[in-house]
Amino acid sequence: MAGHQRPKPFTAPVWHQPDGSPVSCVEKIKVLNQNLTELQQMAQDLVEDAVLMGCDEAQIRAVLDQMITSLQNPYRKS
């Protein structure tokens, strides 16, 4: 496919605390990165399954965006 570029692979971010300082606990970083990797694989599976079943890719991505936006922080201080 001419002009079609593969997207850059996703890389985990440097995790930050609310004050902006980096999370330094190796175990916490490991858990966060593992959770993110699992979520990425599940989302990839969803996209692939939906496209194979004839769904519109743009709609799939929009639904994933809406799902992420709807997530709530149960620990937020009121």
Phi, psi and omega per residue, in radians:
M1 nan 1.961 -3.136
A2 -1.225 2.366 3.096
G3 1.410 -0.074 -3.137
H4 -1.604 2.088 3.123
Q5 -1.888 2.469 3.053
R6 -1.283 2.444 3.095
P7 -1.154 2.667 3.076
K8 -1.097 2.483 3.080
P9 -1.125 2.541 3.141
F10 -1.260 2.340 3.053
T11 -2.113 2.475 -3.131
A12 -1.127 2.518 3.134
P13 -1.379 3.009 2.902
V14 -1.399 2.098 -3.082
W15 -1.369 2.390 -3.101
H16 -2.116 2.623 3.022
Q17 -1.443 2.897 -3.141
P18 -0.964 -0.493 3.139
D19 -1.465 0.013 3.100
G20 1.676 -0.215 -3.140
S21 -1.331 2.601 -3.104
P22 -1.251 2.570 3.013
V23 -1.234 2.220 -3.046
S24 -1.873 -0.226 -3.112
C25 -1.291 2.039 -3.085
V26 -1.048 -0.688 -3.132
E27 -1.154 -0.694 3.106
K28 -1.114 -0.777 3.130
I29 -1.077 -0.731 3.139
K30 -1.067 -0.779 3.133
V31 -1.130 -0.808 3.139
L32 -1.058 -0.792 -3.133
N33 -1.160 -0.661 3.108
Q34 -1.145 -0.764 3.098
N35 -1.058 -0.741 -3.136
L36 -1.143 -0.705 3.103
T37 -1.103 -0.747 3.121
E38 -1.130 -0.739 3.118
L39 -1.119 -0.724 3.115
Q40 -1.072 -0.758 -3.138
Q41 -1.147 -0.711 3.112
M42 -1.122 -0.735 3.117
A43 -1.147 -0.685 3.094
Q44 -1.092 -0.767 3.105
D45 -1.054 -0.728 3.119
L46 -1.060 -0.827 -3.139
V47 -1.062 -0.836 -3.113
E48 -1.098 -0.805 3.133
D49 -1.075 -0.810 -3.095
A50 -1.109 -0.742 3.122
V51 -1.118 -0.754 3.115
L52 -1.094 -0.497 3.131
M53 -1.527 0.061 3.055
G54 1.611 0.199 3.127
C55 -1.377 2.753 3.122
D56 -1.342 2.174 -3.106
E57 -1.059 -0.697 3.141
A58 -1.066 -0.670 3.116
Q59 -1.170 -0.722 3.126
I60 -1.015 -0.823 -3.136
R61 -1.117 -0.675 3.112
A62 -1.125 -0.718 3.116
V63 -1.114 -0.739 3.094
L64 -1.084 -0.741 3.093
D65 -1.047 -0.776 3.138
Q66 -1.099 -0.702 3.141
M67 -1.086 -0.818 3.141
I68 -1.087 -0.746 -3.141
T69 -1.100 -0.529 -3.086
S70 -1.430 -0.153 3.140
L71 -1.085 2.466 -3.104
Q72 -2.040 2.574 3.069
N73 -1.610 1.881 -3.119
P74 -1.305 -0.129 -3.092
Y75 -1.820 0.046 -3.121
R76 -1.079 2.323 3.118
K77 -1.389 2.270 -3.110
S78 -1.466 nan nan
